[in-house]
Structures are given as structure tokens and as C-alpha cells.
Amino acid sequence: MSVRQEKESSTSALSAQEVESRYGIDLTVAEVLRHALRYISLQMQLKINAAALSPLLSEMNDFGIGLLGPRDEARDLDFDAIAMSTGAPAHFVINQYYARMAIEHWGAERFEPGDVVIYNDPYRGGSHVNDVGAVMPIFHEGRLMGFAASITHWLDIGGPVPTGFGPGLQRDVYAEGIRLSPRLLYKRGELVRETVELFTEQTRIADISSNDLQVVKAALQVGADMVGHYVDRYGPDAYLSAVEYTLDYSERAVRRALLEIPDGTYHAEDHLDNDSEGDPMLLRCTVRKFGSEIEIDFSGSAREDWNGYACQWSDTVSAAHLGLQAILLESVPPNAGAYRPVHVVAPAGSCFHALPPMSTNSGHLFFLVKSTTLVKMAISQADPKLAVGENYDDICILSFAGIDTRLKHPIPFVYIRFPLGPFGGSALGDGCCYMPIEEGNAVETSIEFEEEAQPLLFLEREFVTDTAGAGMHRGGPATRVVIAPLVDSESTYQLEQCRFPTKGAFGGGGGSMASILLHKGSLARWSGLEELAEPEVVAGFADPDDGAPIDPDDARAVFRISKLAGVHFKAGDVIALQVAGAGGYGDPRERDPEAVRRDVRNEIVSPAEAERLYGADLG
């Protein structure tokens, strides 16, 4: 088939006769069930939102949940992900491998109604040990129709580091916390006590753990029950035919979108701020596009490194799909059909494909984001209308753990925040100023809730002037978050783009770099309306003599690595975390003068920078 014929075929919607011929069902039934599958996954998500105690699940949506089909060779089904909720997109693709490998390890023939199997081994198709997977079989009159499956990010998974993220302290996977091969959480609907005790005895948040394990089961049960309702109504054969139709629908949509990208080979290169020794890590991506197929190749990237500087192949594959989906002009329902035209190369032993016993709990986040960015950077070269400036390019972390002494009876607390940030400018307009990274789609919990629940005080959260990448369409500005712990705390931080500014596209300027600053013992000063103590660089470029911020181009500047665990802050210290500004798109001199004036009014750009970067006459 020629490319022209392929394009004509892939852009033609299937007629009712074609649906009947291919799948043996009515087009209306096929469409009703296709939408029903997504609706079921959304209902499963709402169950977790409503009942979970962990704010990562109830507030942030840091989980993925949905449905898998059965294994049926005649229908070309292989425990495929057929519908996913709107939680964290990184889990959509990973669920495909994570759940399948757990099912195969346990044995599909061993499942009985009411069983729930859980697992969290990164080397069995997962990403990091904090992401706990679970599957429940869906039976209809003794016939296996598929599975309900979830991945939930656990706030604490045991081990030496609260929250589980331990860059610099977790040399290998054995230091990360509980690691579970697939095992029963529920057997024929009955809770397995020994499995629950692994969480209640080995994590710092036993009350949250015991509740949320049961919430996961309840959410999976919602999916199983709702699938049963539709199978009862339409019959098992019609249901499975609709599963085939749903997967093929997404495949056709992706192939149609790929035809809009010019054929060719495109390259992108970036760096991670540092490895375990403090040196930058080279990251490379080559995209080869022809017709309705695309290959995304991460060969040439740095080798894996100890202490958390590596990720799983499943993270990289997920990121490749997300990078492509993020840059396509039309959205595609996420399921295994959408993944068929995309081929990913992640060389074993590279930072994008860790081998045992490498730690991946921390690297899961920053390599996941970087590989997504590399895909967008490469495809941006194919067509200006697809190009986008680099976003804040990070799933950054700031965590605190210790003893909350505000109450009559002190209790342990574990807190983690994932600050959001800006996106890059594109052919369509300016970049968003504040939103979650593509891989997360996680809602940021309210400051009021966090101050009530944790011994923390938020002093500031605001945009920072002159941090947005300039362009015809500018990037979004950086955001600074200022927090003061009210008790002595152990902290982990992970922040990217502290060494390298974000990149613009098609003549756009780069955004500002990220940083973390410490003002020791300054909460009392802030309360008294005094100036904070002089800042000391925690992450970023520092003066070697006193640790003060310094121009990165100064020959004396030293780089303090931006990912570290086991850091201790005192009660009353003030910590200022600033994410990177996003890159711009296009020549800044072509920016609409009214847009420049609006940016000045909103303090996104100062008058001096407006004149320097945009040639604006504000008089």
C-alpha cells in the first residue's frame, strides 16, 4: 500500500457495514461499549478519590486504574489495556506491562472470583517500588473476560528513607523498601492478613496503608461489577468484539495523526543536571518516522548509574508514547491499540533501561520526564506547527518527615509535595504558567489542607518576574514556593534544570534555571516582617566560600547537586524552591506589543527586559 493509499484508508471512518463485517457487532453497540469502558474506568477512579486516606490518591490522582482484556489469540488480545482513567498518564502505558507480567507470574488459570493480586517489583514491568500494582479477575459464568487493574503511588513503602525517594542514599534496589513479587491481597473476597501486615508493620503510615489497601480492592470491584453488567446486557461475544473495536479505533487514530508528521529522521540531545558524582549525564533520542509508523530510539545516552540515576525500560516506553501523544494535535483515547504503531528502543544497561540491582525509585521521575521531553524536542524539528519550547521538565520533589508535636500526643508524619510549573510556548500560543507535567496530570493539594494536616507553614507561592523564555509566544514563568517546617524534619529534594536552562524552539529564548535556597532560622524574622537571613544554596550554583547564590558563569561557581535525601532542616528554617522557567517559541521581536505590555502589567516581564528582549516601547 502506498503512503497516499494508506493515508486515505486511515482517515476513513469505518462504516456500519465494515464494523459488522470485521467485528460481528452493530456499530451502535460498538460505540456504546467503547465509551462505556472509559466510563467504567472513571468510576473506578472516583471510588479511590472518595475513600483513600493518602492525599496522593484522594487529592492528587497519583494513580492509574482501568481495565484489561483477556488473552484470546483468535481476537489478537493479550491482556491488553483497553481503558484507563484520567489519573497519572505515566501509569496508562506501564499498566500494560506491569499487570500482564503479574498475571503471567501468578498464572491466569489460578485466579478465582474475588481474588486480588498485588505486586510492586520494578523489575517485573513496573517503574519504582512506591507504585503498587493490583489486578482482579473479571469472570462471567466461569469465563475470564479480563481484569480490573490499578497502579497506586504509596506515600511510604518502608525502607530507610521516608516517602521512599532516596537519591544518594539508595545505592541499589535492596535499599528502597518493601519489594513484592505477585501475591494475594484478597483470596475469594477475603482479606489476606499476612499481606496486609507487610504494609502495616513495615511502613510509617499503618493506618493509611490498612485503609487504602481495601480501597484499591473496592475500586477494582467497581470495575468488575460494571463490566459484568454490560456483559449481561450485550453478551460476552459482543463485549469482546467491542474490546477489539476499541483497540483498533485508537490504533487508527494514532496512525492517522502520524501521517501528519513529515517522514524523516530527527535527533535531540539534552543533559540531566548530575549523576551520583555530580557530573552531567548525556541523554539522546533519535526519532525515525515513515508513513504511519514511528521508531523512538534512546541509543547513545549515558549508562545507568548507582544511587538512583537510572529508570526502568517501562518508564522509557511510557514516556515515548506520552511525548508523542503530547505533541500530536489531536488527543487519542489511551489504550494498547494506540501503542501499536510506536516502536521504542531503550538499550539495556543505559540510564533508560536499568538492570538489576540498580535503584530506580528516584530516577523513575527525572528520566521519565526527560525522555518525554527528548521525544518532543526531536519531533519539533519535523514541522514548526508541532514545535514547543521546553517546559519546566521535572517531577520535582520536596518532602518532610518527622514527629508532629502540635497535638497532645505526638505522631509521626510523612509529607511530600510535587510543585508544578510552566510549559513552553508553541505555534498555538504562550505556554501555560502553572500546570502538572504530562506524565503526572496530578492535582496539587490545597495549601490550607496541607498546613492543617502537617506541621508546615507556606509563606509564599508566586510567579517570578523575568524567568519566562522570550518568544513570539513566550514560555510560562517560574514559580517559587517558600515553606517553613514547624518541627525538626528529615527531607528529600529532587529538582531538575538547576544546571542547564530550558530550551526555546524556532528562535525562542530559554527559561530560567531552577534552585533551592535555605534561609536558616528565618521564620521568626518573617513573622516580625523582617528581611530573611542571607540565603544559602541547597541546589544550584553556589559561592564556594559562603554558599551564597552566584552567577553560573562565574569561574568560582560550584554546582551543588539537585537531588539528595537525608537532609535535615530545623524548625523555623525557611526553604525556597523555584522551578525552571519554560522556553519560548519563535522570534521575540515578532511578539504582539500588546502581549508584551500585558506581561509587564502582570509582572511576568520587567520593563527593562521588555525593552531588551522584545524591543518594546512602553512610553
C-alpha positions as CSV (number, residue, x, y, z in Angstrom):
1,M,0.0,0.0,0.0
2,S,1.4,3.4,-0.9
3,V,1.6,6.2,1.6
4,R,-1.2,8.0,-0.3
5,Q,-3.4,5.0,-0.2
6,E,-2.5,4.4,3.5
7,K,-3.5,8.0,4.3
8,E,-6.8,7.7,2.5
9,S,-7.6,4.4,4.2
10,S,-6.6,5.5,7.7
11,T,-8.6,8.7,7.6
12,S,-11.8,7.0,6.5
13,A,-14.2,6.2,9.4
14,L,-15.5,2.6,9.4
15,S,-19.0,2.2,8.1
16,A,-21.6,0.3,9.9
17,Q,-21.2,-2.5,7.3
18,E,-17.4,-2.6,7.9
19,V,-17.9,-2.8,11.7
20,E,-20.4,-5.6,11.2
21,S,-18.1,-7.4,8.8
22,R,-14.9,-7.0,10.9
23,Y,-16.2,-7.4,14.4
24,G,-19.6,-9.1,14.1
25,I,-21.4,-6.4,16.1
26,D,-23.6,-3.4,15.3
27,L,-21.8,0.0,15.1
28,T,-24.0,1.5,17.7
29,V,-23.2,-1.4,20.1
30,A,-19.5,-1.0,19.4
31,E,-19.6,2.8,20.2
32,V,-21.7,2.3,23.3
33,L,-19.3,-0.2,24.7
34,R,-16.2,1.8,23.6
35,H,-17.5,4.7,25.7
36,A,-18.7,2.5,28.5
37,L,-15.2,1.1,29.0
38,R,-13.8,4.6,29.6
39,Y,-16.8,5.4,31.8
40,I,-16.1,2.4,33.9
41,S,-12.5,3.4,34.5
42,L,-13.6,6.8,35.5
43,Q,-16.0,5.4,38.1
44,M,-13.1,3.2,39.5
45,Q,-11.1,6.4,39.8
46,L,-13.8,8.2,41.7
47,K,-14.0,5.3,44.2
48,I,-10.3,5.8,45.1
49,N,-10.7,9.6,45.3
50,A,-13.7,9.3,47.6
51,A,-12.3,6.7,50.1
52,A,-8.5,6.8,50.1
53,L,-6.7,8.4,53.1
54,S,-3.4,9.1,51.3
55,P,-3.6,12.6,49.8
56,L,-1.6,11.2,46.8
57,L,-4.7,9.2,45.9
58,S,-7.6,11.2,47.3
59,E,-6.4,14.7,46.3
60,M,-3.6,14.4,43.7
61,N,-4.8,11.5,41.4
62,D,-1.3,9.9,41.5
63,F,-2.5,6.6,40.3
64,G,-3.8,4.8,37.2
65,I,-6.8,2.4,37.1
66,G,-8.7,0.8,34.4
67,L,-9.5,-2.4,32.5
68,L,-7.6,-5.1,30.7
69,G,-8.9,-7.6,28.2
70,P,-8.4,-11.4,28.4
71,R,-5.8,-13.4,26.4
72,D,-7.6,-14.6,23.3
73,E,-5.4,-15.4,20.3
74,A,-8.3,-15.6,17.9
75,R,-9.1,-12.0,18.7
76,D,-5.5,-10.9,18.9
77,L,-5.9,-10.0,22.6
78,D,-3.1,-10.4,25.1
79,F,-4.2,-8.9,28.4
80,D,-4.2,-5.5,26.7
81,A,-5.0,-2.3,28.5
82,I,-8.4,-1.4,27.0
83,A,-9.4,1.7,29.0
84,M,-7.8,3.9,31.6
85,S,-9.0,6.6,33.9
86,T,-7.8,10.3,33.9
87,G,-5.2,9.8,36.7
88,A,-1.5,9.9,36.1
89,P,-0.9,9.2,32.4
90,A,2.5,7.6,33.1
91,H,0.6,4.7,34.6
92,F,-1.5,4.2,31.5
93,V,1.2,2.6,29.5
94,I,3.1,0.9,32.4
95,N,-0.2,-0.8,33.4
96,Q,0.0,-2.7,30.1
97,Y,3.3,-4.4,31.1
98,Y,3.1,-4.3,34.9
99,A,-0.3,-6.1,35.1
100,R,0.5,-8.5,32.3
101,M,3.7,-9.7,33.8
102,A,2.0,-10.1,37.2
103,I,-0.8,-12.1,35.6
104,E,1.7,-14.3,33.9
105,H,3.8,-14.7,37.0
106,W,0.8,-15.7,39.1
107,G,-0.8,-17.8,36.3
108,A,-4.1,-16.7,34.7
109,E,-5.5,-20.1,35.3
110,R,-5.0,-19.7,39.1
111,F,-7.3,-16.7,39.5
112,E,-10.7,-17.2,41.2
113,P,-13.6,-14.8,41.6
114,G,-12.8,-12.3,44.4
115,D,-9.1,-12.7,44.2
116,V,-6.8,-9.6,44.2
117,V,-3.1,-10.0,43.5
118,I,-0.7,-7.1,44.4
119,Y,2.9,-6.5,43.4
120,N,5.5,-3.7,43.2
121,D,8.7,-5.1,41.8
122,P,10.2,-2.6,39.3
123,Y,11.9,-5.4,37.5
124,R,8.6,-7.1,36.6
125,G,7.3,-4.4,34.3
126,G,6.9,-1.7,36.9
127,S,8.7,1.6,37.5
128,H,9.6,2.1,41.2
129,V,8.6,0.3,44.4
130,N,6.3,3.1,45.6
131,D,3.9,2.2,42.7
132,V,1.9,-0.8,43.9
133,G,0.1,-2.7,41.3
134,A,-3.1,-4.8,41.7
135,V,-5.3,-6.9,39.5
136,M,-8.7,-8.6,40.0
137,P,-10.1,-11.1,37.5
138,I,-13.4,-10.5,35.8
139,F,-15.5,-13.6,35.3
140,H,-18.8,-14.2,33.6
141,E,-20.4,-17.6,34.2
142,G,-16.9,-19.1,34.7
143,R,-15.4,-17.4,31.6
144,L,-12.5,-15.0,32.2
145,M,-13.4,-11.7,30.5
146,G,-10.3,-9.8,31.5
147,F,-9.0,-7.9,34.6
148,A,-9.5,-4.7,36.6
149,A,-6.0,-3.3,37.2
150,S,-4.5,-0.4,39.1
151,I,-1.3,1.3,40.0
152,T,-1.3,3.4,43.1
153,H,1.6,5.6,44.4
154,W,2.2,4.7,48.0
155,L,3.1,7.6,50.3
156,D,5.6,5.4,52.2
157,I,6.9,2.0,51.3
158,G,9.2,1.3,54.2
159,G,13.0,1.3,54.0
160,P,15.4,3.8,55.4
161,V,14.0,6.9,53.6
162,P,10.6,8.3,54.4
163,T,8.5,8.6,51.2
164,G,10.8,6.1,49.5
165,F,12.7,8.6,47.4
166,G,16.4,8.4,48.4
167,P,18.7,9.9,45.8
168,G,22.3,9.5,47.0
169,L,21.3,7.1,49.9
170,Q,19.6,4.3,48.0
171,R,22.5,2.7,46.1
172,D,20.5,-0.3,44.9
173,V,17.0,-1.7,44.8
174,Y,17.5,-3.5,48.1
175,A,17.6,-0.2,49.9
176,E,14.3,1.1,48.6
177,G,11.8,-0.6,50.8
178,I,9.3,-3.4,50.6
179,R,9.5,-5.3,47.3
180,L,6.7,-7.7,46.5
181,S,6.5,-10.4,43.9
182,P,2.9,-11.0,42.9
183,R,0.8,-12.3,45.9
184,L,-2.7,-12.5,47.1
185,L,-4.2,-9.5,48.9
186,Y,-7.7,-11.0,48.7
187,K,-8.5,-14.6,48.3
188,R,-12.0,-15.3,47.1
189,G,-13.0,-12.0,48.5
190,E,-11.4,-12.4,51.9
191,L,-8.6,-10.1,53.0
192,V,-5.2,-11.9,53.4
193,R,-3.9,-10.8,56.8
194,E,-0.3,-11.7,56.2
195,T,-0.1,-9.5,53.1
196,V,-1.7,-6.5,54.9
197,E,0.8,-6.9,57.7
198,L,3.7,-6.4,55.3
199,F,2.4,-2.8,54.9
200,T,1.2,-2.1,58.5
201,E,4.4,-3.5,60.0
202,Q,6.9,-2.1,57.5
203,T,5.6,1.4,56.7
204,R,5.4,4.5,58.7
205,I,1.7,5.1,58.0
206,A,0.0,1.9,59.1
207,D,-3.4,3.5,59.4
208,I,-3.3,4.9,55.8
209,S,-1.9,1.6,54.5
210,S,-4.6,-0.6,56.0
211,N,-7.4,1.6,54.7
212,D,-6.1,2.2,51.2
213,L,-5.3,-1.5,50.5
214,Q,-9.0,-2.1,51.0
215,V,-9.9,0.9,48.9
216,V,-8.0,-0.4,46.0
217,K,-9.9,-3.7,46.2
218,A,-13.2,-1.8,46.3
219,A,-12.3,0.2,43.2
220,L,-11.3,-2.9,41.3
221,Q,-14.6,-4.4,42.3
222,V,-16.5,-1.5,40.9
223,G,-14.8,-2.2,37.5
224,A,-15.5,-5.9,37.7
225,D,-19.2,-5.4,38.6
226,M,-19.8,-2.8,35.9
227,V,-18.2,-4.9,33.2
228,G,-20.4,-7.7,34.4
229,H,-23.4,-5.5,33.9
230,Y,-22.5,-4.8,30.2
231,V,-21.6,-8.4,29.5
232,D,-25.0,-9.5,30.9
233,R,-26.8,-6.9,28.7
234,Y,-24.9,-7.5,25.4
235,G,-23.4,-10.9,25.8
236,P,-19.7,-12.0,26.2
237,D,-19.0,-12.3,22.5
238,A,-20.3,-8.8,21.8
239,Y,-18.3,-7.4,24.7
240,L,-15.1,-9.0,23.4
241,S,-15.8,-7.8,19.9
242,A,-16.2,-4.3,21.3
243,V,-12.8,-4.6,23.1
244,E,-11.3,-5.4,19.7
245,Y,-13.0,-2.5,18.1
246,T,-11.9,-0.1,20.9
247,L,-8.2,-1.1,20.5
248,D,-8.4,-0.8,16.7
249,Y,-10.1,2.6,17.0
250,S,-7.2,4.1,18.9
251,E,-4.7,2.5,16.6
252,R,-6.3,4.1,13.5
253,A,-6.4,7.4,15.3
254,V,-2.7,7.3,16.1
255,R,-1.8,6.2,12.5
256,R,-3.9,9.0,11.1
257,A,-2.1,11.5,13.3
258,L,1.3,10.1,12.4
259,L,0.6,10.8,8.7
260,E,0.6,14.5,9.5
261,I,4.2,14.3,10.7
262,P,6.7,14.6,7.8
263,D,8.7,11.5,7.2
264,G,12.4,11.7,8.3
265,T,14.9,11.2,11.0
266,Y,15.1,13.7,13.8
267,H,17.6,14.0,16.7
268,A,17.5,15.6,20.1
269,E,20.1,15.9,22.9
270,D,19.8,17.0,26.5
271,H,21.5,16.6,29.8
272,L,20.5,15.6,33.3
273,D,21.9,18.0,35.9
274,N,24.1,15.4,37.5
275,D,24.9,11.8,38.1
276,S,25.9,10.3,41.5
277,E,29.3,12.0,41.2
278,G,27.8,15.4,40.3
279,D,28.7,15.3,36.6
280,P,26.1,15.9,33.9
281,M,24.5,12.9,32.2
282,L,24.2,12.9,28.4
283,L,20.7,12.0,27.0
284,R,20.0,11.3,23.4
285,C,17.0,10.4,21.3
286,T,16.5,9.7,17.6
287,V,13.0,9.6,16.0
288,R,12.6,7.8,12.7
289,K,9.2,8.4,11.1
290,F,7.8,6.8,7.9
291,G,4.2,6.6,7.0
292,S,2.1,5.6,9.9
293,E,4.9,4.0,11.9
294,I,7.4,5.7,14.2
295,E,10.5,4.5,16.0
296,I,11.9,6.3,19.1
297,D,15.5,5.3,19.9
298,F,17.4,6.3,23.0
299,S,20.7,4.8,22.0
300,G,23.8,6.9,22.8
301,S,22.5,8.0,26.2
302,A,24.6,7.7,29.3
303,R,25.0,4.4,31.1
304,E,23.0,3.6,34.2
305,D,24.5,4.9,37.5
306,W,24.1,3.9,41.1
307,N,22.2,5.8,43.8
308,G,19.1,6.2,41.8
309,Y,20.4,7.5,38.5
310,A,18.5,5.1,36.2
311,C,15.0,4.1,35.3
312,Q,13.1,1.1,34.1
313,W,12.5,0.3,30.4
314,S,8.8,0.5,31.1
315,D,9.2,4.2,32.2
316,T,11.0,4.9,29.0
317,V,8.5,3.2,26.8
318,S,5.7,5.1,28.6
319,A,7.5,8.4,28.2
320,A,8.0,7.8,24.5
321,H,4.3,7.3,24.0
322,L,3.4,10.3,26.2
323,G,5.9,12.6,24.3
324,L,4.3,11.6,21.1
325,Q,0.7,12.0,22.4
326,A,1.6,15.4,23.9
327,I,2.8,16.8,20.6
328,L,0.0,15.4,18.3
329,L,-2.6,18.0,17.5
330,E,-5.5,15.5,18.3
331,S,-5.9,13.5,21.5
332,V,-6.3,9.7,21.3
333,P,-8.0,7.5,23.9
334,P,-5.2,5.8,25.9
335,N,-5.2,2.0,25.4
336,A,-2.9,-0.7,23.9
337,G,-4.2,0.0,20.4
338,A,-2.7,3.4,20.5
339,Y,0.7,1.9,21.2
340,R,0.9,-0.5,18.2
341,P,2.4,2.0,15.7
342,V,5.1,3.1,18.1
343,H,8.4,1.2,18.5
344,V,10.8,2.1,21.3
345,V,14.5,1.3,21.6
346,A,16.0,1.6,25.1
347,P,19.4,-0.2,25.3
348,A,19.8,-2.4,28.3
349,G,22.3,-1.0,30.8
350,S,21.6,2.6,29.8
351,C,20.1,5.1,32.2
352,F,16.8,4.5,30.3
353,H,16.9,0.7,30.9
354,A,18.2,-0.2,34.3
355,L,19.4,-3.7,35.0
356,P,19.3,-5.4,38.5
357,P,20.2,-4.4,41.1
358,M,20.1,-0.7,40.2
359,S,17.9,1.6,42.3
360,T,15.2,3.3,40.2
361,N,13.0,4.8,42.9
362,S,14.2,8.4,42.3
363,G,15.4,8.1,38.7
364,H,11.9,6.9,37.8
365,L,10.8,10.5,38.0
366,F,13.5,12.6,36.3
367,F,14.3,10.1,33.5
368,L,10.6,9.6,32.8
369,V,10.2,13.4,32.2
370,K,13.5,13.8,30.3
371,S,12.7,11.0,27.9
372,T,9.3,12.6,27.2
373,T,11.0,16.0,26.6
374,L,13.5,14.4,24.2
375,V,10.7,13.0,22.1
376,K,9.0,16.4,21.8
377,M,12.3,18.1,21.1
378,A,13.0,15.7,18.2
379,I,9.6,15.8,16.7
380,S,9.6,19.6,17.0
381,Q,12.2,19.7,14.2
382,A,9.8,18.0,11.8
383,D,7.3,20.8,11.5
384,P,7.1,24.3,13.1
385,K,3.4,23.7,13.9
386,L,4.4,20.8,16.1
387,A,7.3,22.6,17.9
388,V,7.1,23.5,21.5
389,G,9.5,25.2,23.9
390,E,10.8,23.1,26.8
391,N,8.6,23.0,29.9
392,Y,9.9,23.0,33.5
393,D,10.9,19.5,32.6
394,D,10.7,17.9,36.0
395,I,8.6,16.0,38.5
396,C,10.3,17.8,41.4
397,I,10.0,16.7,45.0
398,L,10.3,18.4,48.4
399,S,9.5,16.1,51.3
400,F,9.5,16.4,55.1
401,A,9.2,13.7,57.7
402,G,9.4,13.7,61.5
403,I,7.3,13.9,64.6
404,D,4.3,16.2,64.6
405,T,4.3,17.7,68.1
406,R,1.4,20.1,67.7
407,L,-1.1,17.7,69.3
408,K,-1.3,16.4,72.8
409,H,0.1,13.0,71.6
410,P,2.9,13.4,69.1
411,I,2.6,11.3,66.0
412,P,4.9,10.5,63.0
413,F,4.2,12.4,59.8
414,V,5.3,11.9,56.2
415,Y,4.8,14.7,53.7
416,I,5.7,15.1,50.1
417,R,5.0,17.9,47.6
418,F,5.3,17.8,43.8
419,P,5.5,21.5,42.9
420,L,4.0,22.3,39.5
421,G,5.5,24.6,36.9
422,P,5.2,26.3,33.4
423,F,5.0,24.9,29.9
424,G,6.8,26.2,26.8
425,G,5.4,28.4,24.1
426,S,4.2,26.8,20.8
427,A,2.8,27.7,17.4
428,L,-0.6,27.9,19.1
429,G,0.3,30.5,21.8
430,D,2.0,31.2,25.1
431,G,2.9,28.4,27.4
432,C,0.7,27.8,30.4
433,C,2.1,29.3,33.6
434,Y,1.3,26.6,36.1
435,M,0.2,23.0,35.4
436,P,1.3,19.4,36.0
437,I,3.8,17.7,33.8
438,E,2.4,15.4,31.1
439,E,3.3,12.2,33.0
440,G,1.5,13.3,36.1
441,N,-1.8,15.1,35.4
442,A,-1.8,15.3,39.2
443,V,-3.8,17.8,41.1
444,E,-1.8,19.9,43.6
445,T,-3.4,19.7,47.1
446,S,-4.5,22.9,48.7
447,I,-2.1,24.8,50.9
448,E,-4.9,25.2,53.6
449,F,-5.3,21.4,53.7
450,E,-1.6,20.8,54.0
451,E,-1.0,23.4,56.7
452,E,-3.8,21.8,58.8
453,A,-2.6,18.2,58.2
454,Q,1.1,18.7,58.5
455,P,3.5,20.8,60.7
456,L,4.4,23.1,57.9
457,L,3.8,26.8,57.0
458,F,3.6,28.0,53.5
459,L,4.9,31.6,53.3
460,E,4.8,32.2,49.5
461,R,3.8,30.7,46.2
462,E,4.0,33.1,43.3
463,F,5.4,33.6,39.7
464,V,8.9,35.0,39.4
465,T,9.5,38.0,37.1
466,D,11.9,37.7,34.2
467,T,12.1,33.9,34.3
468,A,9.9,33.0,31.2
469,G,11.7,32.2,27.9
470,A,11.1,35.0,25.4
471,G,9.5,34.4,22.1
472,M,6.8,35.3,19.7
473,H,4.9,33.1,22.1
474,R,6.7,33.1,25.4
475,G,7.1,30.3,27.9
476,G,5.5,30.3,31.3
477,P,7.3,31.9,34.2
478,A,8.9,30.0,37.1
479,T,7.0,29.6,40.3
480,R,8.7,30.0,43.7
481,V,7.3,28.1,46.7
482,V,8.6,29.1,50.2
483,I,8.0,26.6,53.1
484,A,8.9,26.6,56.8
485,P,8.8,23.3,58.8
486,L,7.4,23.9,62.3
487,V,9.4,20.9,63.7
488,D,12.8,19.4,63.0
489,S,12.4,17.4,59.8
490,E,14.3,15.0,57.5
491,S,13.9,16.0,53.9
492,T,14.4,14.7,50.4
493,Y,14.6,17.0,47.4
494,Q,14.8,16.3,43.7
495,L,14.9,19.2,41.3
496,E,16.0,19.3,37.6
497,Q,17.2,22.2,35.4
498,C,19.3,23.7,38.2
499,R,22.4,23.4,35.9
500,F,21.0,23.9,32.4
501,P,18.3,26.4,31.3
502,T,15.3,25.2,29.5
503,K,15.4,25.5,25.7
504,G,13.3,27.5,23.3
505,A,12.0,26.5,19.9
506,F,12.4,28.1,16.5
507,G,14.2,31.1,17.8
508,G,12.6,31.3,21.1
509,G,14.7,32.0,24.2
510,G,15.4,29.6,27.1
511,G,13.8,30.0,30.5
512,S,15.5,30.5,33.9
513,M,17.2,27.7,35.9
514,A,15.7,26.1,39.0
515,S,17.2,26.3,42.5
516,I,16.6,25.6,46.2
517,L,17.7,28.2,48.8
518,L,17.8,27.9,52.6
519,H,17.3,30.9,55.0
520,K,18.3,29.4,58.3
521,G,16.1,30.1,61.3
522,S,14.2,32.8,59.4
523,L,10.6,32.0,60.2
524,A,10.8,34.3,63.3
525,R,12.2,37.1,61.0
526,W,9.4,36.6,58.5
527,S,6.8,36.7,61.4
528,G,8.3,40.0,62.5
529,L,8.2,41.5,59.0
530,E,12.0,41.5,58.8
531,E,14.3,40.5,56.0
532,L,15.1,36.8,55.9
533,A,18.6,35.7,56.7
534,E,21.1,35.6,53.8
535,P,20.3,32.6,51.6
536,E,22.5,29.5,51.3
537,V,22.3,27.5,48.1
538,V,21.0,24.0,48.7
539,A,20.7,23.1,45.0
540,G,22.2,25.1,42.2
541,F,25.3,27.3,41.8
542,A,27.0,28.5,44.9
543,D,29.9,30.6,46.0
544,P,32.4,28.2,47.4
545,D,33.3,30.5,50.3
546,D,29.9,31.1,51.9
547,G,27.4,29.0,49.9
548,A,25.6,32.2,48.7
549,P,24.0,32.3,45.2
550,I,26.4,33.1,42.5
551,D,26.3,33.7,38.7
552,P,26.7,30.3,37.0
553,D,29.2,31.9,34.6
554,D,31.5,33.0,37.4
555,A,34.7,30.9,37.3
556,R,34.4,30.3,41.0
557,A,30.9,28.9,40.9
558,V,30.4,25.3,42.2
559,F,27.4,23.2,41.5
560,R,25.5,21.7,44.4
561,I,23.7,18.6,43.2
562,S,19.9,19.0,43.0
563,K,18.9,15.6,44.2
564,L,19.6,14.4,47.7
565,A,18.0,12.5,50.6
566,G,18.6,12.5,54.3
567,V,18.9,16.3,54.6
568,H,17.9,17.8,57.9
569,F,16.1,21.1,58.4
570,K,15.5,22.7,61.7
571,A,12.1,24.0,62.9
572,G,11.8,27.6,61.7
573,D,14.1,27.2,58.7
574,V,12.8,28.7,55.5
575,I,13.2,26.8,52.3
576,A,12.6,28.5,48.9
577,L,12.2,26.1,45.9
578,Q,12.0,27.6,42.5
579,V,11.2,25.5,39.4
580,A,12.6,26.4,36.0
581,G,11.0,28.9,33.6
582,A,9.8,27.5,30.3
583,G,11.2,28.1,26.9
584,G,9.7,30.4,24.3
585,Y,8.7,29.8,20.7
586,G,9.6,32.0,17.7
587,D,11.5,35.3,17.3
588,P,10.7,37.5,20.4
589,R,10.8,40.6,18.1
590,E,7.6,39.3,16.5
591,R,5.6,39.2,19.7
592,D,2.4,41.2,19.8
593,P,3.3,44.5,21.5
594,E,0.0,44.4,23.5
595,A,1.0,41.0,24.8
596,V,4.3,42.4,26.0
597,R,2.5,45.3,27.7
598,R,0.2,42.8,29.4
599,D,3.1,40.8,30.6
600,V,4.7,43.9,32.1
601,R,1.4,44.8,33.9
602,N,1.2,41.2,35.3
603,E,4.9,41.4,36.4
604,I,5.8,38.4,34.2
605,V,8.4,40.6,32.5
606,S,10.1,43.8,33.9
607,P,10.1,47.0,31.8
608,A,13.8,46.7,31.3
609,E,13.6,43.2,30.0
610,A,10.6,44.0,27.8
611,E,12.7,46.6,26.1
612,R,15.8,44.4,25.8
613,L,14.2,41.2,24.7
614,Y,11.2,42.5,22.7
615,G,12.2,46.0,21.7
616,A,9.1,47.2,23.5
617,D,8.4,50.9,23.7
618,L,6.4,51.3,26.9
619,G,6.4,55.0,26.9
